[in-house]
Amino acid sequence: MASRLTFANNFTGRIPEFLQSLLADLSRWALLVSIAAVGMKTSLRTIFDVGGQAIVLTVIETVFIAGFILFGIICFIG
């Protein structure tokens, strides 16, 4: 939610600068905590028990998402 408010501020300019910074930091910490929570529930043994196809699919999805983000950075920022 914090990232949505920050995004909205880029178009409207109605959120003060200090609040925008606070919301951006809050968004980063929320993402960090959620990634850590997922990591704590993940067991490598369970991943390997699922099989090679699931691991390959996960790697392909990760590469696709990274490529999509890189494409966006190159097209819209660079």
N, C-alpha and C positions, 0 to 999 in steps of 0.2 A: 504494500500500500504506500509506503514511503516513497518508493521509486516512481509510482504513478503521480504522486503529488509533485515530485521534483520535475518529472516530465511535463506536467501541466504548467508548471511555472515558466518553463522555457517559452511557452506560447503566450501566456497571459501576463507574467511579471508581477502577479499579485502577492506572491509569497516572499516575505522579507529574506534578505541574503543569509542572515544568521540561522533562520528556521530552515531554509533550503539546505544549508550545510549540515545542520543537525539531522534532518531527515535522510540525507544521503549517507551519513555515518550510521544511522540506525538501520538503513537498508543493507549496508555492507555487513554489519554485525549479525543481522537476522539471517542473511545468506550463509555466513560462516557457521552459525550455530546449527542451521538446518543441514548443511553438508556434514558437519561433525556428527550429528544425530544419525544420519543415514549410515555413515561410516562405522559407528559403534554397533549398529545392528547387522552389519555385513560380516559374514564369516567366509574366509577363503575356502575352507573345506566345502561349504555349501555351494559356492560358486563352481568349484571343480566337479562336484557331484552332479550338477545340472548338465554338464557336457560341453564339448567343444563348440557346437553350433551356437549355443547361447553366448559363449565368450566371444566368438567371432562377430556375432550380431551386435553385441555391446561395443566392441571396438569399432565396427563400421559406423554405428550411430554416433559415437564420440567423434570420429573423424568427420562425419557429415556436419555435425553441429559446429565443430571448430572451423570447417571450411565455410559454412554459412556466415559465421561471425566475421571471419577474415574477409570474405567478399563484401560484407556490409561496411567494414572499416575502410577497405580500399575504395569502394565506390562513393561513400558518403563523407568520409573524413579526409582521405588521402587523395 
